[in-house]
Amino acid sequence: MAAPSRHDSPELAHALRATALTFDAEIAPRLLGELFDDVEVESWDAPLLELPDRDAVRDYLVGKCVAPDRAALGAYSVEAPLLITKRGSLLFGRKR
């Protein structure tokens, strides 16, 4: 199972919604630990996505559930191209 971090895309934190996720990389290990005997976590935290222009930044924000008008404002508050840090975890649960 893959889970994004609540701290994903820090370069755009000012434009992203501040609502908590119901399932994210920070709580996923504990939740899976309630169902599985062994939980293995592989995390990532790296600049993995380049948005070439402000239109791409706007579209990325809309894809992250930011309202289009707010996404447009967020896109024009940064310089492009913009390198985005992706954070999250891949989790494996095993029963004994």
N, C-alpha and C positions, 0 to 999 in steps of 0.2 A: 504494500500500500504506500502511496506517496502522499505527503502532506506539506503544504507550503508553510513557511514560517510567518508568524505575525509581524516579523521584521523584514519581510521580503521587499525588494525594490526601495531601499532607503533613499535613493536619489530623488524619489518622487513622494516621499512620506508626507510632504506638505500638501499634496493634491489628492492623496488617497483617502478613502473613507476611514474614519477612526473607529468603526464598529468592530467588536471582537469576533473572531471566527469561532464557529462551534466545534471545529476540529482543525488543529494546526500542529506543526512540528513540536511545539513546546508541550502540549498536553497528550499528544498521540502515544508516546511510550507508556505513560501511566494507564491510559484507557485500554491499550492493547494488553498491558500486563494484567488487567482484570479478566481477560479472556484466554490468554495463552500463558504457558509455563515459561517459555523463553522468548524474549523480544530482542531482536538485533536491529540496531539503528545505524544507517549510513547517512550522514548529513552532507549537504553542500552549502557553500558560502563563497561565491566567486562571481566576478563580472562575466556573465555569460551571454548577455543579449545587447546588441547595439541597435538603437533606434536611430535611423539615418537622418530624420528630419522631424520638425514639429508636428507634422500631420501624423507621423508614425507614433510619436509620443501621445498625441491626443487619442488615437485609436487604441493604443495600449491601455490608457487610463479608462476608456469606455469599456474595454474588455475586462477591466478590474472593477466593474460596476460603479464607475464614477459617472454622474450625469453629464451628458454631452457639453453643456455650457460650461460646467466647472472643469471638465477635461480640457476644453479649449484654453481656458485661463491657465490651467496648470502647465499645458504644453508651451505656452508663450512665456512662462516664468523661468524656463531653463534654456541652456544653450544646446544646440544640436550640431552634430550627432551626440547622442547621449548613451553612455555605457551603463547598463542596468545590472546591479548585483542581485543575483537570484539566490534565495535562501530557502531551505526546506530539508526534508528528510524522507528517505526511503526506509520503510519498516517491514520487518519480517517477523511474523509470530509463529511459534511452533508449540505443539502439544507434545508432551512426553508419552 
